[in-house]
Amino acid sequence: MILTHGWPGGVAEFVDVVDELADPKDPDAPAFHVVAPSLPGFGYSDRPAVTGWGTEKIAAAWVELMGRLGYSRFLAHGGDWGGNITTVLGGRFPEHVLGIHTLFAEAPPGLTTDGLTAAERKWTEDTRDFWRHRAAYAKQQATRPQTIGYSLVDSPVGLLAWILDKFAEWSDTEDSPFETISRDRILDDVTLYWLTRTGASAARIYCESHNSLDPELRVDVPSAITMYPRDVEKCPRPWAKERYRQIVRWNSPEKGGHFPSLEVPEYFVKDLREGLAAVLAATR
């Protein structure tokens, strides 16, 4: 199984869940070979020296990576940009991807709200509000990533402020992200950006891929989708099924935000296991 992080996350997101996924305490729980790479330009992965490293190219690189590690077929999970890449994996490489589990379902454009429930309409309104009023960071990184990038590699306080703001707003908390995520884990995440000087190179994924998911892409491999209640984007199931044409499990937990592997790690593992169990059952 390949786990793909997003921004402003990194492989530190999975510190508290990898061991349980690979070597579970419960002898009856499934164990996975877990591969959790840093995205190009993030952490200790190389910083791309040329343009073009968007989500399509990253997904193709993940297939090559897994093949070199000996896995011609595998499962994929992701959230945020990792969810986008996981969607591309399932849609472009069904001969290699057994199925997917994603926290970030992306519907094709142009769908109507007719027929949606009141709760589903609220999801679409909240998502629209997010992109209209709370996504300046994304517009900045999609259009002028180098401008903010110089600050992110020059000032550790500036880097922390840029990233901590997202943990504060996107986690399922009332006042502070530290209500559910330890200071150490957030500092792990920020420090990885700082020590590798990847604040600018990581921001470029927005420039390469913002709003670039192919509107015609469809995912026919079995898909498990989880929408955490305080995530910043939530896609109604009737919309999601227009792209993910074999949804085998749909889950809407009562708690959790954009960083569930850090906020609710035990539940995250349980949900991931159950989602992938449904995926594997559908492949038999």
Secondary structure as the mmCIF struct_conf table of DSSP 4:
data_model
#
loop_
_struct_conf.conf_type_id
_struct_conf.id
_struct_conf.beg_label_comp_id
_struct_conf.beg_label_asym_id
_struct_conf.beg_label_seq_id
_struct_conf.end_label_comp_id
_struct_conf.end_label_asym_id
_struct_conf.end_label_seq_id
STRN STRN1 ILE A 2 THR A 4
BEND BEND1 TRP A 7 PRO A 8
HELX_RH_3T_P HELX_RH_3T_P1 VAL A 11 PHE A 14
TURN_TY1_P TURN_TY1_P1 VAL A 15 VAL A 17
HELX_RH_AL_P HELX_RH_AL_P1 VAL A 18 ALA A 22
BEND BEND2 ASP A 23 ASP A 23
BEND BEND3 LYS A 25 ASP A 26
TURN_TY1_P TURN_TY1_P2 PRO A 27 ASP A 28
BEND BEND4 ALA A 29 ALA A 29
STRN STRN2 VAL A 35 VAL A 35
HELX_LH_PP_P HELX_LH_PP_P1 PRO A 37 LEU A 39
TURN_TY1_P TURN_TY1_P3 PRO A 40 GLY A 41
BEND BEND5 PHE A 42 PHE A 42
TURN_TY1_P TURN_TY1_P4 GLY A 43 TYR A 44
BEND BEND6 SER A 45 SER A 45
HELX_LH_PP_P HELX_LH_PP_P2 ASP A 46 PRO A 48
BEND BEND7 ALA A 49 THR A 51
BEND BEND8 GLY A 54 GLY A 54
HELX_RH_AL_P HELX_RH_AL_P2 THR A 55 ARG A 68
TURN_TY1_P TURN_TY1_P5 LEU A 69 GLY A 70
BEND BEND9 SER A 72 ARG A 73
STRN STRN3 PHE A 74 GLY A 78
TURN_TY1_P TURN_TY1_P6 ASP A 80 ASP A 80
HELX_RH_AL_P HELX_RH_AL_P3 TRP A 81 ARG A 92
TURN_TY1_P TURN_TY1_P7 PRO A 94 HIS A 96
STRN STRN4 VAL A 97 THR A 102
BEND BEND10 LEU A 103 LEU A 103
HELX_LH_PP_P HELX_LH_PP_P3 ALA A 107 PRO A 108
TURN_TY1_P TURN_TY1_P8 PRO A 109 GLY A 110
TURN_TY1_P TURN_TY1_P9 ASP A 114 GLY A 115
HELX_RH_AL_P HELX_RH_AL_P4 ALA A 118 HIS A 133
BEND BEND11 ARG A 134 ARG A 134
HELX_RH_AL_P HELX_RH_AL_P5 ALA A 136 THR A 143
HELX_RH_AL_P HELX_RH_AL_P6 PRO A 145 ASP A 154
HELX_RH_AL_P HELX_RH_AL_P7 PRO A 156 TRP A 170
BEND BEND12 SER A 171 ASP A 172
BEND BEND13 GLU A 174 ASP A 175
HELX_RH_3T_P HELX_RH_3T_P2 PRO A 177 GLU A 179
TURN_TY1_P TURN_TY1_P10 THR A 180 THR A 180
BEND BEND14 ILE A 181 ILE A 181
HELX_RH_AL_P HELX_RH_AL_P8 ARG A 183 THR A 196
TURN_TY1_P TURN_TY1_P11 ARG A 197 ARG A 197
HELX_RH_AL_P HELX_RH_AL_P9 GLY A 199 SER A 209
TURN_TY1_P TURN_TY1_P12 HIS A 210 ASN A 211
BEND BEND15 LEU A 213 LEU A 213
TURN_TY1_P TURN_TY1_P13 PRO A 215 GLU A 216
STRN STRN5 VAL A 219 VAL A 219
BEND BEND16 VAL A 221 VAL A 221
STRN STRN6 SER A 223 THR A 226
TURN_TY1_P TURN_TY1_P14 PRO A 229 ARG A 230
BEND BEND17 VAL A 232 VAL A 232
HELX_RH_AL_P HELX_RH_AL_P10 ARG A 237 ALA A 240
TURN_TY1_P TURN_TY1_P15 LYS A 241 ARG A 243
STRN STRN7 TYR A 244 TYR A 244
BEND BEND18 ARG A 245 ARG A 245
STRN STRN8 ILE A 247 ASN A 251
BEND BEND19 GLU A 254 LYS A 255
BEND BEND20 HIS A 258 HIS A 258
HELX_RH_AL_P HELX_RH_AL_P11 PRO A 260 GLU A 263
BEND BEND21 VAL A 264 VAL A 264
HELX_RH_AL_P HELX_RH_AL_P12 PRO A 265 THR A 283
#
